[in-house]
């Protein structure tokens, strides 16, 4: 049973590393969106391309903000709860804590998938905005 707990605890730690990576990429999307918005403001594009670029960039910003909202991550085992088993065999303590760790993994998995999906849509919107800006510049120039 100790091995099952160790594997589940390692998976929970990996989830938190994944969240940090997603958050870093969200910051990159936000920075790139603001940079493209600044370039678009100074652009020579037609009103149609400027408006379409603006819509894509606002969408990228909204998706990034939405993805950033997920911040209530589950962590287990709860040290306060686990303290009641102080002095017991460590393998017993791991066995008692395993269901909580597995529940946390499942709860976090759903949030991480949603966060990653929103990140992907934000990147797609950012790319569309960049492409519209480029096409608008080419056609205007």
HELIX and SHEET records of a PDB file:
HELIX    1   1 UNK A    2  UNK A   41  1                                  40    
HELIX    2   2 UNK A   47  UNK A   68  1                                  22    
HELIX    3   3 UNK A   79  UNK A   82  1                                   4    
HELIX    4   4 UNK A   83  UNK A   85  5                                   3    
HELIX    5   5 UNK A   90  UNK A  140  1                                  51    
END                                                                             
